[in-house]
Amino acid sequence: MSKELEELAFLNGLRDDLKQFESKNIYRCPCCEKIQEWDDVNYNPEENTYTCPHCKETFNEIELEHINALDYFVDMFITYKSLNNKEI
């Protein structure tokens, strides 16, 4: 994949992820560390467990880390820097 296409894919992903912050229900999976929006389909209220839609691991709801916009930008900056360092 060309560098321009990689950057475009990264920026499109960033745009889509930022749209999630409108709802303010953004969490990080304690298993795969993916940032995601809360999804009632993956929540079991009887057991207070949540199943990650990415890694499919099930864990206690309190293990989810609430993410704010600053946390997200720090993650994206670290990802961006690591992508750029690979090319040096």
PDB file with one MODEL, atoms N, CA, C and O in Angstrom:
MODEL        1
ATOM      1  N   MET A   1       0.856  -1.177   0.000  1.00  0.00           N
ATOM      2  CA  MET A   1       0.000   0.000   0.000  1.00  0.00           C
ATOM      3  C   MET A   1       0.899   1.235   0.000  1.00  0.00           C
ATOM      4  O   MET A   1       1.884   1.285   0.737  1.00  0.00           O
ATOM      5  N   SER A   2       0.569   2.215  -0.809  1.00  0.00           N
ATOM      6  CA  SER A   2       1.386   3.419  -0.877  1.00  0.00           C
ATOM      7  C   SER A   2       1.212   4.251   0.397  1.00  0.00           C
ATOM      8  O   SER A   2       0.221   4.118   1.115  1.00  0.00           O
ATOM      9  N   LYS A   3       2.179   5.092   0.651  1.00  0.00           N
ATOM     10  CA  LYS A   3       2.143   5.938   1.843  1.00  0.00           C
ATOM     11  C   LYS A   3       0.902   6.834   1.839  1.00  0.00           C
ATOM     12  O   LYS A   3       0.289   7.047   2.885  1.00  0.00           O
ATOM     13  N   GLU A   4       0.530   7.357   0.669  1.00  0.00           N
ATOM     14  CA  GLU A   4      -0.643   8.240   0.579  1.00  0.00           C
ATOM     15  C   GLU A   4      -1.926   7.478   0.931  1.00  0.00           C
ATOM     16  O   GLU A   4      -2.794   8.003   1.629  1.00  0.00           O
ATOM     17  N   LEU A   5      -2.036   6.241   0.443  1.00  0.00           N
ATOM     18  CA  LEU A   5      -3.219   5.438   0.762  1.00  0.00           C
ATOM     19  C   LEU A   5      -3.254   5.069   2.237  1.00  0.00           C
ATOM     20  O   LEU A   5      -4.326   5.047   2.841  1.00  0.00           O
ATOM     21  N   GLU A   6      -2.096   4.777   2.826  1.00  0.00           N
ATOM     22  CA  GLU A   6      -2.039   4.481   4.259  1.00  0.00           C
ATOM     23  C   GLU A   6      -2.480   5.687   5.074  1.00  0.00           C
ATOM     24  O   GLU A   6      -3.259   5.551   6.017  1.00  0.00           O
ATOM     25  N   GLU A   7      -1.983   6.868   4.714  1.00  0.00           N
ATOM     26  CA  GLU A   7      -2.362   8.082   5.431  1.00  0.00           C
ATOM     27  C   GLU A   7      -3.849   8.376   5.273  1.00  0.00           C
ATOM     28  O   GLU A   7      -4.509   8.775   6.232  1.00  0.00           O
ATOM     29  N   LEU A   8      -4.378   8.180   4.071  1.00  0.00           N
ATOM     30  CA  LEU A   8      -5.801   8.405   3.841  1.00  0.00           C
ATOM     31  C   LEU A   8      -6.639   7.427   4.664  1.00  0.00           C
ATOM     32  O   LEU A   8      -7.640   7.825   5.261  1.00  0.00           O
ATOM     33  N   ALA A   9      -6.247   6.167   4.702  1.00  0.00           N
ATOM     34  CA  ALA A   9      -6.971   5.180   5.501  1.00  0.00           C
ATOM     35  C   ALA A   9      -6.913   5.544   6.983  1.00  0.00           C
ATOM     36  O   ALA A   9      -7.913   5.436   7.693  1.00  0.00           O
ATOM     37  N   PHE A  10      -5.744   5.972   7.446  1.00  0.00           N
ATOM     38  CA  PHE A  10      -5.580   6.375   8.837  1.00  0.00           C
ATOM     39  C   PHE A  10      -6.486   7.564   9.156  1.00  0.00           C
ATOM     40  O   PHE A  10      -7.181   7.558  10.172  1.00  0.00           O
ATOM     41  N   LEU A  11      -6.483   8.583   8.295  1.00  0.00           N
ATOM     42  CA  LEU A  11      -7.297   9.779   8.536  1.00  0.00           C
ATOM     43  C   LEU A  11      -8.788   9.470   8.456  1.00  0.00           C
ATOM     44  O   LEU A  11      -9.570  10.026   9.228  1.00  0.00           O
ATOM     45  N   ASN A  12      -9.196   8.600   7.543  1.00  0.00           N
ATOM     46  CA  ASN A  12     -10.608   8.206   7.470  1.00  0.00           C
ATOM     47  C   ASN A  12     -11.020   7.457   8.730  1.00  0.00           C
ATOM     48  O   ASN A  12     -12.119   7.663   9.245  1.00  0.00           O
ATOM     49  N   GLY A  13     -10.148   6.595   9.223  1.00  0.00           N
ATOM     50  CA  GLY A  13     -10.427   5.896  10.474  1.00  0.00           C
ATOM     51  C   GLY A  13     -10.523   6.859  11.640  1.00  0.00           C
ATOM     52  O   GLY A  13     -11.381   6.708  12.510  1.00  0.00           O
ATOM     53  N   LEU A  14      -9.648   7.842  11.658  1.00  0.00           N
ATOM     54  CA  LEU A  14      -9.666   8.864  12.699  1.00  0.00           C
ATOM     55  C   LEU A  14     -10.979   9.632  12.667  1.00  0.00           C
ATOM     56  O   LEU A  14     -11.594   9.863  13.708  1.00  0.00           O
ATOM     57  N   ARG A  15     -11.408  10.028  11.472  1.00  0.00           N
ATOM     58  CA  ARG A  15     -12.677  10.747  11.324  1.00  0.00           C
ATOM     59  C   ARG A  15     -13.845   9.908  11.856  1.00  0.00           C
ATOM     60  O   ARG A  15     -14.691  10.406  12.599  1.00  0.00           O
ATOM     61  N   ASP A  16     -13.879   8.641  11.469  1.00  0.00           N
ATOM     62  CA  ASP A  16     -14.966   7.771  11.911  1.00  0.00           C
ATOM     63  C   ASP A  16     -14.939   7.575  13.424  1.00  0.00           C
ATOM     64  O   ASP A  16     -15.987   7.566  14.070  1.00  0.00           O
ATOM     65  N   ASP A  17     -13.746   7.419  13.987  1.00  0.00           N
ATOM     66  CA  ASP A  17     -13.629   7.244  15.436  1.00  0.00           C
ATOM     67  C   ASP A  17     -14.063   8.488  16.186  1.00  0.00           C
ATOM     68  O   ASP A  17     -14.692   8.388  17.239  1.00  0.00           O
ATOM     69  N   LEU A  18     -13.736   9.661  15.657  1.00  0.00           N
ATOM     70  CA  LEU A  18     -14.117  10.902  16.330  1.00  0.00           C
ATOM     71  C   LEU A  18     -15.633  11.071  16.386  1.00  0.00           C
ATOM     72  O   LEU A  18     -16.156  11.669  17.326  1.00  0.00           O
ATOM     73  N   LYS A  19     -16.328  10.555  15.401  1.00  0.00           N
ATOM     74  CA  LYS A  19     -17.795  10.629  15.403  1.00  0.00           C
ATOM     75  C   LYS A  19     -18.382   9.901  16.611  1.00  0.00           C
ATOM     76  O   LYS A  19     -19.471  10.247  17.070  1.00  0.00           O
ATOM     77  N   GLN A  20     -17.674   8.897  17.130  1.00  0.00           N
ATOM     78  CA  GLN A  20     -18.160   8.144  18.293  1.00  0.00           C
ATOM     79  C   GLN A  20     -18.256   9.023  19.539  1.00  0.00           C
ATOM     80  O   GLN A  20     -19.073   8.752  20.420  1.00  0.00           O
ATOM     81  N   PHE A  21     -17.438  10.064  19.627  1.00  0.00           N
ATOM     82  CA  PHE A  21     -17.426  10.888  20.819  1.00  0.00           C
ATOM     83  C   PHE A  21     -18.676  11.745  20.960  1.00  0.00           C
ATOM     84  O   PHE A  21     -18.872  12.373  22.000  1.00  0.00           O
ATOM     85  N   GLU A  22     -19.525  11.785  19.939  1.00  0.00           N
ATOM     86  CA  GLU A  22     -20.795  12.498  20.052  1.00  0.00           C
ATOM     87  C   GLU A  22     -21.655  11.883  21.142  1.00  0.00           C
ATOM     88  O   GLU A  22     -22.369  12.603  21.841  1.00  0.00           O
ATOM     89  N   SER A  23     -21.603  10.564  21.302  1.00  0.00           N
ATOM     90  CA  SER A  23     -22.441   9.883  22.290  1.00  0.00           C
ATOM     91  C   SER A  23     -21.792   9.829  23.668  1.00  0.00           C
ATOM     92  O   SER A  23     -22.482   9.621  24.666  1.00  0.00           O
ATOM     93  N   LYS A  24     -20.482  10.012  23.733  1.00  0.00           N
ATOM     94  CA  LYS A  24     -19.712   9.995  24.983  1.00  0.00           C
ATOM     95  C   LYS A  24     -19.745   8.648  25.688  1.00  0.00           C
ATOM     96  O   LYS A  24     -19.462   8.595  26.885  1.00  0.00           O
ATOM     97  N   ASN A  25     -20.071   7.573  25.013  1.00  0.00           N
ATOM     98  CA  ASN A  25     -20.054   6.227  25.586  1.00  0.00           C
ATOM     99  C   ASN A  25     -18.932   5.414  24.968  1.00  0.00           C
ATOM    100  O   ASN A  25     -19.166   4.363  24.371  1.00  0.00           O
ATOM    101  N   ILE A  26     -17.714   5.908  25.118  1.00  0.00           N
ATOM    102  CA  ILE A  26     -16.564   5.283  24.495  1.00  0.00           C
ATOM    103  C   ILE A  26     -15.721   4.599  25.568  1.00  0.00           C
ATOM    104  O   ILE A  26     -15.429   5.176  26.615  1.00  0.00           O
ATOM    105  N   TYR A  27     -15.339   3.354  25.282  1.00  0.00           N
ATOM    106  CA  TYR A  27     -14.585   2.549  26.243  1.00  0.00           C
ATOM    107  C   TYR A  27     -13.443   1.830  25.549  1.00  0.00           C
ATOM    108  O   TYR A  27     -13.432   1.667  24.329  1.00  0.00           O
ATOM    109  N   ARG A  28     -12.473   1.401  26.367  1.00  0.00           N
ATOM    110  CA  ARG A  28     -11.357   0.603  25.859  1.00  0.00           C
ATOM    111  C   ARG A  28     -11.497  -0.801  26.450  1.00  0.00           C
ATOM    112  O   ARG A  28     -11.692  -0.965  27.655  1.00  0.00           O
ATOM    113  N   CYS A  29     -11.394  -1.793  25.595  1.00  0.00           N
ATOM    114  CA  CYS A  29     -11.453  -3.186  26.027  1.00  0.00           C
ATOM    115  C   CYS A  29     -10.205  -3.495  26.859  1.00  0.00           C
ATOM    116  O   CYS A  29      -9.097  -3.156  26.441  1.00  0.00           O
ATOM    117  N   PRO A  30     -10.355  -4.123  28.013  1.00  0.00           N
ATOM    118  CA  PRO A  30      -9.194  -4.468  28.821  1.00  0.00           C
ATOM    119  C   PRO A  30      -8.376  -5.623  28.230  1.00  0.00           C
ATOM    120  O   PRO A  30      -7.240  -5.855  28.643  1.00  0.00           O
ATOM    121  N   CYS A  31      -8.948  -6.335  27.279  1.00  0.00           N
ATOM    122  CA  CYS A  31      -8.249  -7.482  26.679  1.00  0.00           C
ATOM    123  C   CYS A  31      -7.476  -7.090  25.424  1.00  0.00           C
ATOM    124  O   CYS A  31      -6.267  -7.307  25.351  1.00  0.00           O
ATOM    125  N   CYS A  32      -8.163  -6.514  24.434  1.00  0.00           N
ATOM    126  CA  CYS A  32      -7.512  -6.181  23.157  1.00  0.00           C
ATOM    127  C   CYS A  32      -7.138  -4.704  23.052  1.00  0.00           C
ATOM    128  O   CYS A  32      -6.441  -4.299  22.121  1.00  0.00           O
ATOM    129  N   GLU A  33      -7.604  -3.902  24.008  1.00  0.00           N
ATOM    130  CA  GLU A  33      -7.331  -2.472  24.079  1.00  0.00           C
ATOM    131  C   GLU A  33      -7.931  -1.667  22.929  1.00  0.00           C
ATOM    132  O   GLU A  33      -7.535  -0.523  22.706  1.00  0.00           O
ATOM    133  N   LYS A  34      -8.879  -2.248  22.197  1.00  0.00           N
ATOM    134  CA  LYS A  34      -9.570  -1.514  21.142  1.00  0.00           C
ATOM    135  C   LYS A  34     -10.512  -0.502  21.777  1.00  0.00           C
ATOM    136  O   LYS A  34     -11.152  -0.779  22.792  1.00  0.00           O
ATOM    137  N   ILE A  35     -10.586   0.674  21.165  1.00  0.00           N
ATOM    138  CA  ILE A  35     -11.513   1.705  21.609  1.00  0.00           C
ATOM    139  C   ILE A  35     -12.814   1.510  20.848  1.00  0.00           C
ATOM    140  O   ILE A  35     -12.808   1.345  19.628  1.00  0.00           O
ATOM    141  N   GLN A  36     -13.930   1.528  21.570  1.00  0.00           N
ATOM    142  CA  GLN A  36     -15.220   1.229  20.955  1.00  0.00           C
ATOM    143  C   GLN A  36     -16.341   1.969  21.659  1.00  0.00           C
ATOM    144  O   GLN A  36     -16.197   2.419  22.795  1.00  0.00           O
ATOM    145  N   GLU A  37     -17.445   2.083  20.969  1.00  0.00           N
ATOM    146  CA  GLU A  37     -18.649   2.665  21.548  1.00  0.00           C
ATOM    147  C   GLU A  37     -19.423   1.575  22.268  1.00  0.00           C
ATOM    148  O   GLU A  37     -19.462   0.430  21.819  1.00  0.00           O
ATOM    149  N   TRP A  38     -20.042   1.938  23.397  1.00  0.00           N
ATOM    150  CA  TRP A  38     -20.867   0.995  24.146  1.00  0.00           C
ATOM    151  C   TRP A  38     -21.949   0.434  23.244  1.00  0.00           C
ATOM    152  O   TRP A  38     -22.567   1.168  22.473  1.00  0.00           O
ATOM    153  N   ASP A  39     -22.176  -0.855  23.340  1.00  0.00           N
ATOM    154  CA  ASP A  39     -23.167  -1.532  22.516  1.00  0.00           C
ATOM    155  C   ASP A  39     -23.993  -2.430  23.424  1.00  0.00           C
ATOM    156  O   ASP A  39     -23.479  -3.415  23.954  1.00  0.00           O
ATOM    157  N   ASP A  40     -25.283  -2.099  23.610  1.00  0.00           N
ATOM    158  CA  ASP A  40     -26.143  -2.887  24.497  1.00  0.00           C
ATOM    159  C   ASP A  40     -26.264  -4.341  24.069  1.00  0.00           C
ATOM    160  O   ASP A  40     -26.533  -5.207  24.901  1.00  0.00           O
ATOM    161  N   VAL A  41     -26.070  -4.623  22.792  1.00  0.00           N
ATOM    162  CA  VAL A  41     -26.152  -6.002  22.293  1.00  0.00           C
ATOM    163  C   VAL A  41     -25.093  -6.874  22.959  1.00  0.00           C
ATOM    164  O   VAL A  41     -25.317  -8.063  23.187  1.00  0.00           O
ATOM    165  N   ASN A  42     -23.930  -6.278  23.275  1.00  0.00           N
ATOM    166  CA  ASN A  42     -22.828  -7.031  23.857  1.00  0.00           C
ATOM    167  C   ASN A  42     -22.822  -7.023  25.385  1.00  0.00           C
ATOM    168  O   ASN A  42     -21.903  -7.557  26.007  1.00  0.00           O
ATOM    169  N   TYR A  43     -23.831  -6.425  25.981  1.00  0.00           N
ATOM    170  CA  TYR A  43     -23.907  -6.315  27.444  1.00  0.00           C
ATOM    171  C   TYR A  43     -24.914  -7.316  28.000  1.00  0.00           C
ATOM    172  O   TYR A  43     -26.026  -7.442  27.489  1.00  0.00           O
ATOM    173  N   ASN A  44     -24.514  -8.020  29.047  1.00  0.00           N
ATOM    174  CA  ASN A  44     -25.409  -8.945  29.746  1.00  0.00           C
ATOM    175  C   ASN A  44     -25.717  -8.331  31.106  1.00  0.00           C
ATOM    176  O   ASN A  44     -24.904  -8.441  32.024  1.00  0.00           O
ATOM    177  N   PRO A  45     -26.893  -7.677  31.258  1.00  0.00           N
ATOM    178  CA  PRO A  45     -27.212  -6.992  32.507  1.00  0.00           C
ATOM    179  C   PRO A  45     -27.413  -7.937  33.695  1.00  0.00           C
ATOM    180  O   PRO A  45     -27.228  -7.534  34.843  1.00  0.00           O
ATOM    181  N   GLU A  46     -27.786  -9.182  33.429  1.00  0.00           N
ATOM    182  CA  GLU A  46     -27.992 -10.142  34.519  1.00  0.00           C
ATOM    183  C   GLU A  46     -26.675 -10.477  35.221  1.00  0.00           C
ATOM    184  O   GLU A  46     -26.652 -10.702  36.431  1.00  0.00           O
ATOM    185  N   GLU A  47     -25.586 -10.509  34.462  1.00  0.00           N
ATOM    186  CA  GLU A  47     -24.284 -10.860  35.024  1.00  0.00           C
ATOM    187  C   GLU A  47     -23.326  -9.665  35.084  1.00  0.00           C
ATOM    188  O   GLU A  47     -22.196  -9.791  35.556  1.00  0.00           O
ATOM    189  N   ASN A  48     -23.788  -8.503  34.600  1.00  0.00           N
ATOM    190  CA  ASN A  48     -22.944  -7.303  34.521  1.00  0.00           C
ATOM    191  C   ASN A  48     -21.653  -7.572  33.757  1.00  0.00           C
ATOM    192  O   ASN A  48     -20.572  -7.141  34.160  1.00  0.00           O
ATOM    193  N   THR A  49     -21.787  -8.294  32.647  1.00  0.00           N
ATOM    194  CA  THR A  49     -20.617  -8.588  31.810  1.00  0.00           C
ATOM    195  C   THR A  49     -20.798  -7.970  30.437  1.00  0.00           C
ATOM    196  O   THR A  49     -21.911  -7.701  29.987  1.00  0.00           O
ATOM    197  N   TYR A  50     -19.679  -7.757  29.799  1.00  0.00           N
ATOM    198  CA  TYR A  50     -19.650  -7.160  28.467  1.00  0.00           C
ATOM    199  C   TYR A  50     -18.751  -8.020  27.601  1.00  0.00           C
ATOM    200  O   TYR A  50     -17.684  -8.447  28.043  1.00  0.00           O
ATOM    201  N   THR A  51     -19.174  -8.280  26.367  1.00  0.00           N
ATOM    202  CA  THR A  51     -18.364  -9.038  25.419  1.00  0.00           C
ATOM    203  C   THR A  51     -17.853  -8.074  24.353  1.00  0.00           C
ATOM    204  O   THR A  51     -18.630  -7.398  23.680  1.00  0.00           O
ATOM    205  N   CYS A  52     -16.539  -8.027  24.218  1.00  0.00           N
ATOM    206  CA  CYS A  52     -15.925  -7.120  23.251  1.00  0.00           C
ATOM    207  C   CYS A  52     -16.305  -7.554  21.838  1.00  0.00           C
ATOM    208  O   CYS A  52     -16.155  -8.727  21.496  1.00  0.00           O
ATOM    209  N   PRO A  53     -16.798  -6.627  21.011  1.00  0.00           N
ATOM    210  CA  PRO A  53     -17.153  -6.995  19.638  1.00  0.00           C
ATOM    211  C   PRO A  53     -15.927  -7.265  18.761  1.00  0.00           C
ATOM    212  O   PRO A  53     -16.062  -7.810  17.666  1.00  0.00           O
ATOM    213  N   HIS A  54     -14.735  -6.890  19.231  1.00  0.00           N
ATOM    214  CA  HIS A  54     -13.520  -7.093  18.440  1.00  0.00           C
ATOM    215  C   HIS A  54     -12.849  -8.430  18.762  1.00  0.00           C
ATOM    216  O   HIS A  54     -12.635  -9.255  17.874  1.00  0.00           O
ATOM    217  N   CYS A  55     -12.519  -8.637  20.044  1.00  0.00           N
ATOM    218  CA  CYS A  55     -11.775  -9.846  20.418  1.00  0.00           C
ATOM    219  C   CYS A  55     -12.676 -10.953  20.957  1.00  0.00           C
ATOM    220  O   CYS A  55     -12.223 -12.082  21.146  1.00  0.00           O
ATOM    221  N   LYS A  56     -13.953 -10.636  21.208  1.00  0.00           N
ATOM    222  CA  LYS A  56     -14.958 -11.593  21.678  1.00  0.00           C
ATOM    223  C   LYS A  56     -14.727 -12.089  23.103  1.00  0.00           C
ATOM    224  O   LYS A  56     -15.360 -13.054  23.530  1.00  0.00           O
ATOM    225  N   GLU A  57     -13.822 -11.436  23.849  1.00  0.00           N
ATOM    226  CA  GLU A  57     -13.606 -11.786  25.252  1.00  0.00           C
ATOM    227  C   GLU A  57     -14.737 -11.199  26.088  1.00  0.00           C
ATOM    228  O   GLU A  57     -15.228 -10.109  25.795  1.00  0.00           O
ATOM    229  N   THR A  58     -15.147 -11.918  27.124  1.00  0.00           N
ATOM    230  CA  THR A  58     -16.192 -11.455  28.025  1.00  0.00           C
ATOM    231  C   THR A  58     -15.555 -11.148  29.372  1.00  0.00           C
ATOM    232  O   THR A  58     -14.733 -11.919  29.867  1.00  0.00           O
ATOM    233  N   PHE A  59     -15.938 -10.019  29.964  1.00  0.00           N
ATOM    234  CA  PHE A  59     -15.352  -9.582  31.221  1.00  0.00           C
ATOM    235  C   PHE A  59     -16.378  -8.760  31.981  1.00  0.00           C
ATOM    236  O   PHE A  59     -17.421  -8.395  31.439  1.00  0.00           O
ATOM    237  N   ASN A  60     -16.075  -8.473  33.240  1.00  0.00           N
ATOM    238  CA  ASN A  60     -16.953  -7.691  34.081  1.00  0.00           C
ATOM    239  C   ASN A  60     -17.042  -6.265  33.552  1.00  0.00           C
ATOM    240  O   ASN A  60     -16.041  -5.690  33.124  1.00  0.00           O
ATOM    241  N   GLU A  61     -18.209  -5.716  33.584  1.00  0.00           N
ATOM    242  CA  GLU A  61     -18.451  -4.366  33.058  1.00  0.00           C
ATOM    243  C   GLU A  61     -17.520  -3.322  33.666  1.00  0.00           C
ATOM    244  O   GLU A  61     -17.106  -2.396  32.969  1.00  0.00           O
ATOM    245  N   ILE A  62     -17.184  -3.447  34.931  1.00  0.00           N
ATOM    246  CA  ILE A  62     -16.344  -2.439  35.583  1.00  0.00           C
ATOM    247  C   ILE A  62     -14.899  -2.458  35.076  1.00  0.00           C
ATOM    248  O   ILE A  62     -14.134  -1.539  35.369  1.00  0.00           O
ATOM    249  N   GLU A  63     -14.522  -3.484  34.327  1.00  0.00           N
ATOM    250  CA  GLU A  63     -13.176  -3.551  33.763  1.00  0.00           C
ATOM    251  C   GLU A  63     -13.010  -2.663  32.525  1.00  0.00           C
ATOM    252  O   GLU A  63     -11.884  -2.376  32.118  1.00  0.00           O
ATOM    253  N   LEU A  64     -14.118  -2.229  31.927  1.00  0.00           N
ATOM    254  CA  LEU A  64     -14.043  -1.325  30.779  1.00  0.00           C
ATOM    255  C   LEU A  64     -13.487   0.019  31.231  1.00  0.00           C
ATOM    256  O   LEU A  64     -13.920   0.566  32.246  1.00  0.00           O
ATOM    257  N   GLU A  65     -12.541   0.543  30.488  1.00  0.00           N
ATOM    258  CA  GLU A  65     -11.955   1.837  30.792  1.00  0.00           C
ATOM    259  C   GLU A  65     -12.677   2.907  29.972  1.00  0.00           C
ATOM    260  O   GLU A  65     -12.666   2.869  28.742  1.00  0.00           O
ATOM    261  N   HIS A  66     -13.306   3.863  30.666  1.00  0.00           N
ATOM    262  CA  HIS A  66     -13.992   4.946  29.972  1.00  0.00           C
ATOM    263  C   HIS A  66     -12.939   5.824  29.303  1.00  0.00           C
ATOM    264  O   HIS A  66     -11.937   6.178  29.925  1.00  0.00           O
ATOM    265  N   ILE A  67     -13.162   6.171  28.052  1.00  0.00           N
ATOM    266  CA  ILE A  67     -12.205   6.947  27.268  1.00  0.00           C
ATOM    267  C   ILE A  67     -12.810   8.313  26.951  1.00  0.00           C
ATOM    268  O   ILE A  67     -13.968   8.417  26.548  1.00  0.00           O
ATOM    269  N   ASN A  68     -12.002   9.357  27.140  1.00  0.00           N
ATOM    270  CA  ASN A  68     -12.445  10.679  26.721  1.00  0.00           C
ATOM    271  C   ASN A  68     -11.656  11.085  25.478  1.00  0.00           C
ATOM    272  O   ASN A  68     -10.774  10.350  25.034  1.00  0.00           O
ATOM    273  N   ALA A  69     -11.963  12.223  24.930  1.00  0.00           N
ATOM    274  CA  ALA A  69     -11.335  12.658  23.682  1.00  0.00           C
ATOM    275  C   ALA A  69      -9.823  12.814  23.831  1.00  0.00           C
ATOM    276  O   ALA A  69      -9.082  12.502  22.899  1.00  0.00           O
ATOM    277  N   LEU A  70      -9.355  13.288  24.978  1.00  0.00           N
ATOM    278  CA  LEU A  70      -7.916  13.446  25.182  1.00  0.00           C
ATOM    279  C   LEU A  70      -7.212  12.091  25.137  1.00  0.00           C
ATOM    280  O   LEU A  70      -6.175  11.952  24.489  1.00  0.00           O
ATOM    281  N   ASP A  71      -7.770  11.093  25.821  1.00  0.00           N
ATOM    282  CA  ASP A  71      -7.197   9.739  25.778  1.00  0.00           C
ATOM    283  C   ASP A  71      -7.101   9.247  24.343  1.00  0.00           C
ATOM    284  O   ASP A  71      -6.098   8.663  23.935  1.00  0.00           O
ATOM    285  N   TYR A  72      -8.161   9.495  23.589  1.00  0.00           N
ATOM    286  CA  TYR A  72      -8.191   9.043  22.205  1.00  0.00           C
ATOM    287  C   TYR A  72      -7.091   9.721  21.383  1.00  0.00           C
ATOM    288  O   TYR A  72      -6.394   9.060  20.613  1.00  0.00           O
ATOM    289  N   PHE A  73      -6.938  11.029  21.544  1.00  0.00           N
ATOM    290  CA  PHE A  73      -5.915  11.745  20.774  1.00  0.00           C
ATOM    291  C   PHE A  73      -4.509  11.293  21.140  1.00  0.00           C
ATOM    292  O   PHE A  73      -3.641  11.209  20.271  1.00  0.00           O
ATOM    293  N   VAL A  74      -4.275  11.005  22.399  1.00  0.00           N
ATOM    294  CA  VAL A  74      -2.962  10.494  22.808  1.00  0.00           C
ATOM    295  C   VAL A  74      -2.698   9.160  22.127  1.00  0.00           C
ATOM    296  O   VAL A  74      -1.601   8.941  21.614  1.00  0.00           O
ATOM    297  N   ASP A  75      -3.680   8.265  22.111  1.00  0.00           N
ATOM    298  CA  ASP A  75      -3.535   6.970  21.429  1.00  0.00           C
ATOM    299  C   ASP A  75      -3.245   7.154  19.944  1.00  0.00           C
ATOM    300  O   ASP A  75      -2.368   6.494  19.389  1.00  0.00           O
ATOM    301  N   MET A  76      -3.985   8.054  19.309  1.00  0.00           N
ATOM    302  CA  MET A  76      -3.793   8.272  17.875  1.00  0.00           C
ATOM    303  C   MET A  76      -2.426   8.886  17.586  1.00  0.00           C
ATOM    304  O   MET A  76      -1.801   8.556  16.579  1.00  0.00           O
ATOM    305  N   PHE A  77      -1.958   9.774  18.458  1.00  0.00           N
ATOM    306  CA  PHE A  77      -0.643  10.367  18.270  1.00  0.00           C
ATOM    307  C   PHE A  77       0.450   9.304  18.374  1.00  0.00           C
ATOM    308  O   PHE A  77       1.376   9.278  17.563  1.00  0.00           O
ATOM    309  N   ILE A  78       0.339   8.440  19.361  1.00  0.00           N
ATOM    310  CA  ILE A  78       1.316   7.364  19.531  1.00  0.00           C
ATOM    311  C   ILE A  78       1.290   6.437  18.315  1.00  0.00           C
ATOM    312  O   ILE A  78       2.344   6.029  17.828  1.00  0.00           O
ATOM    313  N   THR A  79       0.107   6.106  17.828  1.00  0.00           N
ATOM    314  CA  THR A  79      -0.012   5.259  16.642  1.00  0.00           C
ATOM    315  C   THR A  79       0.605   5.940  15.432  1.00  0.00           C
ATOM    316  O   THR A  79       1.338   5.313  14.667  1.00  0.00           O
ATOM    317  N   TYR A  80       0.313   7.216  15.259  1.00  0.00           N
ATOM    318  CA  TYR A  80       0.851   7.970  14.127  1.00  0.00           C
ATOM    319  C   TYR A  80       2.377   8.017  14.185  1.00  0.00           C
ATOM    320  O   TYR A  80       3.048   7.809  13.174  1.00  0.00           O
ATOM    321  N   LYS A  81       2.918   8.289  15.363  1.00  0.00           N
ATOM    322  CA  LYS A  81       4.373   8.358  15.516  1.00  0.00           C
ATOM    323  C   LYS A  81       5.005   7.000  15.238  1.00  0.00           C
ATOM    324  O   LYS A  81       6.065   6.933  14.618  1.00  0.00           O
ATOM    325  N   SER A  82       4.381   5.929  15.681  1.00  0.00           N
ATOM    326  CA  SER A  82       4.970   4.606  15.441  1.00  0.00           C
ATOM    327  C   SER A  82       4.919   4.246  13.964  1.00  0.00           C
ATOM    328  O   SER A  82       5.836   3.591  13.468  1.00  0.00           O
ATOM    329  N   LEU A  83       3.881   4.652  13.249  1.00  0.00           N
ATOM    330  CA  LEU A  83       3.812   4.407  11.810  1.00  0.00           C
ATOM    331  C   LEU A  83       4.906   5.175  11.073  1.00  0.00           C
ATOM    332  O   LEU A  83       5.526   4.650  10.148  1.00  0.00           O
ATOM    333  N   ASN A  84       5.136   6.406  11.483  1.00  0.00           N
ATOM    334  CA  ASN A  84       6.163   7.226  10.842  1.00  0.00           C
ATOM    335  C   ASN A  84       7.575   6.751  11.170  1.00  0.00           C
ATOM    336  O   ASN A  84       8.478   6.870  10.341  1.00  0.00           O
ATOM    337  N   ASN A  85       7.769   6.220  12.362  1.00  0.00           N
ATOM    338  CA  ASN A  85       9.097   5.733  12.752  1.00  0.00           C
ATOM    339  C   ASN A  85       9.509   4.491  11.973  1.00  0.00           C
ATOM    340  O   ASN A  85      10.702   4.244  11.795  1.00  0.00           O
ATOM    341  N   LYS A  86       8.553   3.714  11.511  1.00  0.00           N
ATOM    342  CA  LYS A  86       8.844   2.512  10.734  1.00  0.00           C
ATOM    343  C   LYS A  86       9.485   2.862   9.398  1.00  0.00           C
ATOM    344  O   LYS A  86      10.250   2.074   8.842  1.00  0.00           O
ATOM    345  N   GLU A  87       9.168   4.050   8.887  1.00  0.00           N
ATOM    346  CA  GLU A  87       9.647   4.446   7.569  1.00  0.00           C
ATOM    347  C   GLU A  87      11.020   5.105   7.623  1.00  0.00           C
ATOM    348  O   GLU A  87      11.654   5.296   6.586  1.00  0.00           O
ATOM    349  N   ILE A  88      11.477   5.448   8.798  1.00  0.00           N
ATOM    350  CA  ILE A  88      12.763   6.145   8.941  1.00  0.00           C
ATOM    351  C   ILE A  88      13.911   5.163   8.834  1.00  0.00           C
ATOM    352  O   ILE A  88      15.073   5.558   8.928  1.00  0.00           O
TER     353      ILE A  88
ENDMDL
END
